[in-house]
């Protein structure tokens, strides 16, 4: 059979056109897939970046003047002293309060030179707590910006824990609130306490 020149030209245009359309469609699909991949990546990276920034801001806003020195440890707990740098104070205080948070729930928290106000108790210890609020006693309400607030305390681990070196029941957060002599108030959030005693004196 004889195929006319017009038929050949029509066939070539049809085939070439279909091929071009197929290539265009495939290229468009690849672009779309690449765009979707980039979108998904951005959707993951953006919250992560915001989270990291928030952590950095929190770290830059907290006061690094907190220390915990463990003077005695055993397989059921530890005795320690909390040191808080008071150089942030604007003037001397008439009272102070601390909100203390532990990494995990402790079996017992005991303190000697402060009053436990939350949870409410008539004793100098509380049981099964992950956070406590304490305030000064009648003989130690005054703090100066040139000193550390020093507070001895004891922590007992929950039953079943026997690792003397465990840090799972350490203090991880402290907020201090004070009333100044003139009636004004102030507060500071400390960074997680550093291990050991302060190596330099508080400086107003």
C-alpha positions as CSV (number, residue, x, y, z in Angstrom):
1,X,0.0,0.0,0.0
2,X,1.1,3.5,-0.8
3,X,1.2,5.9,2.1
4,X,0.8,9.5,1.1
5,X,3.2,12.1,2.1
6,X,0.5,13.9,4.0
7,X,-0.3,10.7,6.0
8,X,3.4,10.3,6.9
9,X,3.6,13.9,8.0
10,X,0.5,13.5,10.1
11,X,1.8,10.4,11.7
12,X,5.2,12.0,12.5
13,X,3.5,15.0,14.1
14,X,1.2,12.7,16.1
15,X,4.1,10.5,17.4
16,X,6.4,13.4,18.1
17,X,3.7,15.4,19.7
18,X,2.7,12.5,22.0
19,X,6.4,12.0,22.9
20,X,6.8,15.7,23.7
21,X,3.6,15.6,25.8
22,X,4.9,12.5,27.6
23,X,8.2,14.1,28.3
24,X,6.6,17.3,29.5
25,X,4.2,15.3,31.7
26,X,7.1,13.3,33.1
27,X,9.2,16.4,33.7
28,X,6.3,18.1,35.4
29,X,5.8,15.0,37.7
30,X,9.5,15.1,38.7
31,X,9.2,18.8,39.5
32,X,6.1,18.2,41.6
33,X,7.7,15.3,43.4
34,X,10.8,17.4,44.1
35,X,8.6,20.3,45.3
36,X,6.6,18.0,47.6
37,X,9.9,16.5,49.0
38,X,11.2,20.0,49.7
39,X,7.9,21.0,51.3
40,X,7.9,18.0,53.5
41,X,11.5,18.7,54.5
42,X,10.7,22.3,55.3
43,X,7.6,21.2,57.3
44,X,9.9,19.0,59.5
45,X,12.9,21.5,59.7
46,X,10.9,24.6,60.6
47,X,9.4,23.3,63.9
48,X,12.8,21.8,64.8
49,X,14.5,25.2,64.2
50,X,11.9,27.0,66.3
51,X,12.4,24.4,69.1
52,X,16.1,24.9,69.1
53,X,15.7,28.7,69.1
54,X,13.3,28.5,72.1
55,X,15.8,26.3,74.0
56,X,18.6,28.8,73.3
57,X,16.4,31.7,74.4
58,X,15.4,29.9,77.6
59,X,19.1,29.1,78.3
60,X,20.1,32.7,77.7
61,X,17.3,34.0,80.0
62,X,18.0,31.7,83.0
63,X,20.5,32.7,85.8
64,X,23.6,30.4,85.8
65,X,24.3,31.0,89.5
66,X,22.9,27.7,90.9
67,X,25.0,24.9,92.3
68,X,24.4,21.7,94.1
69,X,27.1,20.0,96.2
70,X,26.5,16.5,97.3
71,X,28.3,16.1,100.6
72,X,27.2,12.5,101.2
73,X,25.7,9.9,98.9
74,X,24.5,6.3,99.5
75,X,22.6,3.8,97.5
76,X,19.2,5.2,98.8
77,X,19.8,8.9,98.3
78,X,22.0,11.9,99.1
79,X,22.6,14.9,101.4
80,X,23.4,18.1,99.5
81,X,23.6,21.8,99.7
82,X,22.0,24.2,97.2
83,X,23.8,27.4,96.5
84,X,22.0,30.3,94.8
85,X,23.8,33.4,93.7
86,X,21.9,36.5,95.0
87,X,23.7,39.1,92.9
88,X,20.5,39.6,90.9
89,X,18.8,41.2,93.9
90,X,18.0,45.0,93.6
91,X,18.1,45.4,97.4
92,X,17.9,43.3,100.6
93,X,14.9,41.1,101.1
94,X,12.2,40.8,103.8
95,X,11.3,37.2,102.7
96,X,12.1,34.6,100.0
97,X,10.5,31.6,98.4
98,X,11.9,28.8,96.2
99,X,10.1,26.5,93.7
100,X,12.2,23.4,93.3
101,X,11.7,20.8,90.6
102,X,13.4,17.4,90.5
103,X,14.2,15.3,87.4
104,X,11.8,12.5,88.7
105,X,9.6,11.9,91.7
106,X,11.7,11.4,94.9
107,X,10.6,9.2,97.8
108,X,11.5,11.9,100.4
109,X,12.6,15.5,100.4
110,X,13.8,17.0,103.7
111,X,15.1,20.5,104.4
112,X,16.3,22.1,107.7
113,X,16.5,25.9,107.2
114,X,13.3,26.5,105.3
115,X,9.6,25.8,105.7
116,X,7.9,23.5,103.2
117,X,4.7,25.3,102.0
118,X,3.7,23.0,99.1
119,X,2.7,20.3,99.6
120,X,1.4,21.4,102.9
121,X,3.0,19.7,105.8
122,X,3.7,20.3,109.5
123,X,7.1,18.5,109.2
124,X,10.4,19.4,107.6
125,X,10.0,16.7,105.0
126,X,7.5,15.5,102.3
127,X,7.1,12.2,100.6
128,X,6.7,11.2,96.9
129,X,7.1,14.6,95.3
130,X,8.6,15.8,92.0
131,X,8.4,19.5,93.0
132,X,8.3,21.5,96.3
133,X,7.8,25.1,97.3
134,X,9.7,26.3,100.3
135,X,10.1,29.6,102.1
136,X,12.4,31.2,104.7
137,X,12.2,30.5,108.4
138,X,11.8,33.4,110.8
139,X,15.5,33.7,111.4
140,X,16.7,33.8,107.8
141,X,14.4,36.0,105.6
142,X,17.1,38.6,104.8
143,X,19.2,38.1,101.7
144,X,21.8,40.5,100.3
145,X,23.1,40.7,96.7
146,X,26.7,40.0,97.9
147,X,25.9,36.5,99.1
148,X,24.8,33.0,98.2
149,X,21.6,31.6,99.6
150,X,22.8,28.2,101.0
151,X,20.3,25.5,101.8
152,X,21.0,22.0,103.0
153,X,18.6,19.2,102.0
154,X,18.3,15.5,101.7
155,X,16.7,13.3,99.0
156,X,15.8,9.6,99.3
157,X,15.3,7.5,96.2
158,X,12.2,5.5,95.4
159,X,12.1,1.9,96.3
160,X,13.9,-0.3,93.9
161,X,16.6,2.3,93.1
162,X,20.0,1.5,94.5
163,X,22.4,3.4,92.2
164,X,24.4,5.7,94.5
165,X,25.7,7.7,91.5
166,X,22.2,8.2,90.0
167,X,21.4,11.7,88.8
168,X,17.8,10.8,88.0
169,X,16.6,12.5,91.2
170,X,18.7,15.7,91.0
171,X,17.3,19.2,91.1
172,X,16.7,20.4,87.5
173,X,14.9,23.8,88.0
174,X,14.7,26.5,90.7
175,X,12.7,29.7,90.7
176,X,13.3,32.2,93.5
177,X,10.7,34.9,94.4
178,X,11.5,37.6,96.9
179,X,9.8,40.5,98.6
180,X,12.1,43.5,99.0
181,X,12.3,45.8,102.1
182,X,10.2,48.5,100.3
183,X,7.4,46.0,99.5
184,X,8.3,45.4,95.9
185,X,8.8,41.9,94.6
186,X,11.3,40.2,92.3
187,X,12.0,36.8,90.9
188,X,14.6,34.8,88.9
189,X,14.7,31.5,87.1
190,X,17.9,29.6,87.6
191,X,19.5,27.3,85.0
192,X,19.8,23.7,86.0
193,X,22.3,23.7,88.9
194,X,25.9,23.0,88.2
195,X,27.6,20.2,90.2
196,X,29.8,21.2,93.0
197,X,30.3,24.4,95.1
198,X,30.7,27.9,93.7
199,X,34.3,28.8,93.0
200,X,33.9,32.6,93.1
201,X,32.0,34.7,95.6
202,X,28.7,36.4,94.7
203,X,29.3,39.9,93.3
204,X,26.5,42.5,93.3
